[in-house]
Amino acid sequence: MPPSPRRRADRWRRAVAWALGLASALSFLVSLLCTWFFCVLYLRWDFNELGRHFDHADSVVHTDSASVWGVLAAVFLLLALACLATALRLRPR
């Protein structure tokens, strides 16, 4: 006898919730990685009003273009939270 439509729907909801939970975890890990890059490449330097920092020890000019890592970290964190909220809402009861 084939499974009832209710059991089939619960199976699909469980699979989608599991996939969204996995996507949430991966997105959170990418967010952590982007946050680490942001801290290492941007927060480490004191930039002037032109958005540059000259490192006398290495004779290198650092620009504030690494701030994009902060934006990526925020986007991936919001994506992780959205996936997690949707996964928790889709769990079969």
Secondary structure, 3 states (H helix, E strand, C coil): CCCCHHHHHHHHHHHHHHHHHHHHHHHHHHHHHHHHHHHHHCCCCCCCCCCEEEECCCCEEEEHHHHHHHHHHHHHHHHHHHHHHHHHHHCCC
